[in-house]
Amino acid sequence: MKLRTRLVIAFLLLSVLPLAAVTGYSYYSSQRAFRRAVQAESTLLAAELGQRMEIVAADLERRVARIWDMPTRAARGDAAPTPSAEPAAPKRAGRLFPVRWHRSTVG
């Protein structure tokens, strides 16, 4: 082998190959650390959102129960409103899906 070929092979073995190995290792370890951080953050955010939803649901349940317990017009002797075939249009636009609440006996 010529000296030039030996020098090229030595250069590749002593510099490029270890550099490629360190680069690959750091890439995979960084990727793993990033995935762990994203997983931890998403778990934390999901728990926080769950707590907020429980608070909102409890508040809405309390409000619906308060409205449910209010005396109706018929009980007061007023004329009952005539039911329409179509449900009332929402006062606020922008909802994609209707929200329906059912009275719960839990609690």
C-alpha positions as CSV (number, residue, x, y, z in Angstrom):
1,M,0.0,0.0,0.0
2,K,1.1,3.5,-0.7
3,L,1.7,6.0,2.0
4,R,-1.2,8.1,0.8
5,T,-3.7,5.2,1.2
6,R,-2.3,4.4,4.7
7,L,-2.7,8.0,5.8
8,V,-6.3,8.2,4.5
9,I,-7.2,4.9,6.3
10,A,-5.5,6.1,9.5
11,F,-7.3,9.4,9.3
12,L,-10.6,7.7,8.9
13,L,-10.0,5.2,11.7
14,L,-8.6,7.8,14.2
15,S,-10.8,10.8,13.6
16,V,-13.9,10.2,11.5
17,L,-15.1,6.9,13.0
18,P,-14.9,8.0,16.7
19,L,-16.5,11.3,15.7
20,A,-19.4,9.5,14.1
21,A,-19.8,7.2,17.1
22,V,-19.9,10.2,19.5
23,T,-22.4,12.0,17.3
24,G,-24.7,9.0,17.1
25,Y,-24.6,8.4,20.8
26,S,-25.3,12.1,21.6
27,Y,-28.2,12.2,19.1
28,Y,-29.9,9.1,20.6
29,S,-29.3,10.2,24.2
30,S,-30.7,13.7,23.4
31,Q,-33.7,12.2,21.7
32,R,-34.4,10.0,24.6
33,A,-34.1,12.9,27.1
34,F,-36.4,15.0,25.0
35,R,-39.0,12.3,24.8
36,R,-38.9,11.8,28.6
37,A,-39.3,15.6,29.1
38,V,-42.2,15.7,26.7
39,Q,-43.8,12.7,28.4
40,A,-43.4,14.3,31.9
41,E,-44.8,17.6,30.7
42,S,-47.8,16.1,28.9
43,T,-48.6,14.0,31.9
44,L,-48.5,17.0,34.2
45,L,-50.6,19.1,31.8
46,A,-53.1,16.3,31.5
47,A,-53.5,16.0,35.2
48,E,-53.9,19.7,35.6
49,L,-56.5,19.8,32.8
50,G,-58.3,16.9,34.5
51,Q,-58.4,18.8,37.8
52,R,-59.8,21.9,36.0
53,M,-62.4,19.9,34.3
54,E,-63.5,18.4,37.6
55,I,-63.8,21.8,39.1
56,V,-65.8,23.1,36.1
57,A,-68.1,20.0,36.1
58,A,-68.7,20.3,39.8
59,D,-69.6,24.0,39.4
60,L,-71.9,23.3,36.5
61,E,-73.5,20.5,38.4
62,R,-74.1,22.8,41.4
63,R,-75.6,25.5,39.1
64,V,-77.8,23.0,37.3
65,A,-79.0,21.5,40.6
66,R,-79.8,25.0,41.8
67,I,-81.8,25.7,38.6
68,W,-83.5,22.3,38.8
69,D,-84.7,23.0,42.3
70,M,-86.2,26.4,41.4
71,P,-90.0,26.5,41.3
72,T,-91.5,26.1,37.9
73,R,-94.1,28.4,36.4
74,A,-96.8,25.7,36.7
75,A,-96.1,25.3,40.4
76,R,-96.6,29.0,40.8
77,G,-99.8,29.0,38.8
78,D,-98.4,30.8,35.7
79,A,-99.3,29.6,32.3
80,A,-96.9,27.0,31.1
81,P,-94.9,27.8,28.0
82,T,-95.9,25.8,24.9
83,P,-93.1,23.4,24.0
84,S,-91.8,23.8,20.5
85,A,-90.8,21.0,18.2
86,E,-87.4,22.6,17.6
87,P,-84.9,23.1,20.4
88,A,-84.0,26.7,21.1
89,A,-81.1,28.0,19.1
90,P,-78.0,28.6,21.2
91,K,-77.4,32.2,22.1
92,R,-73.7,31.9,21.5
93,A,-72.3,30.7,18.2
94,G,-69.0,28.9,17.9
95,R,-69.7,25.5,19.4
96,L,-69.1,22.6,17.1
97,F,-70.8,20.0,19.3
98,P,-73.8,20.5,21.6
99,V,-73.1,20.0,25.3
100,R,-75.8,18.0,27.2
101,W,-75.8,17.8,31.0
102,H,-77.6,15.1,32.9
103,R,-78.3,15.4,36.5
104,S,-76.1,13.0,38.5
105,T,-76.9,11.3,41.7
106,V,-73.3,10.9,42.7
107,G,-72.1,12.9,45.7
